[in-house]
Amino acid sequence: MPQFCNVMTSLGVTVLIAMAVRSPADELSAADNRPTAELLPESTIFYAEIPELSRVIDVVFEHPLRARVEQFEPVRAAVLKKEFLAFQGAREYVESRLGMSWREAIEGLTAQGISVAFDPVTEGLAVVIRAKDEKTLTHIVDVVMELARADA
């Protein structure tokens, strides 16, 4: 198994997996369809939402300029470096464990939007990710946690 966290760290990327433990009174139902903005305190001063992240990903990866950029010599050289190849190997390993491509995983995790908010009163930062469904979310979180435990 590739050392996923080591590969990510060597590329200068920090991966943080946070799981919040809530009391039953705090728990939001998976069926709670209220907009994220309604769940935040009134003192929130910053809120941003991307309702369909998959569309943003599509624009980046399906853009006509992508093929041209990939032909630039510095880009071609970068994808042959051992760090990039190690990252690709780690990504492929994670995809095999998930049983889906990373794009499918991201689309499943963010199908109902991703939001970021900041509240200065509580000094709280919230990142709310709404998955396609509970089954998809549970599967992806379980696999990622299994990989994190194995890499520890």
JOUR-V334329 format. One line per field, one symbol per residue. psi: psi as a letter, one per 20 degrees, with the letter a starting at -180 (. if undefined). burial: I if it has 16 or more other ideal C-beta (glycine too) atoms within 10 Angstrom, else O. A space follows every 50 residues. Layout:
BEGIN
psi = ???
burial = ???
END
This chain:
BEGIN
psi = pqnghgggghjkppppoppppqqhhippqhjojqqhhiiqqhjpippqpo hnhhhgggggijqhighggiipghghhhiiqhgghgggggghggghhhkr rhghggghhjhjrpqpqpohgikqppopporgrhgggggggggghghggh i.
burial = OIOIIOIIOOOOOOOOOOOOOOOOOOOOOOOOOOOIOOOIOOOIOOOOOO OOIOOOOOOOOOOOOOOOOOOOOOOOOOOOOOOOOIIOOIIOIIOOIIOI OOOOIIIIIIIIIIIOIIIOOOOOOIOIIIIOOOOIIOIIOOIIOOIOOO OO
END
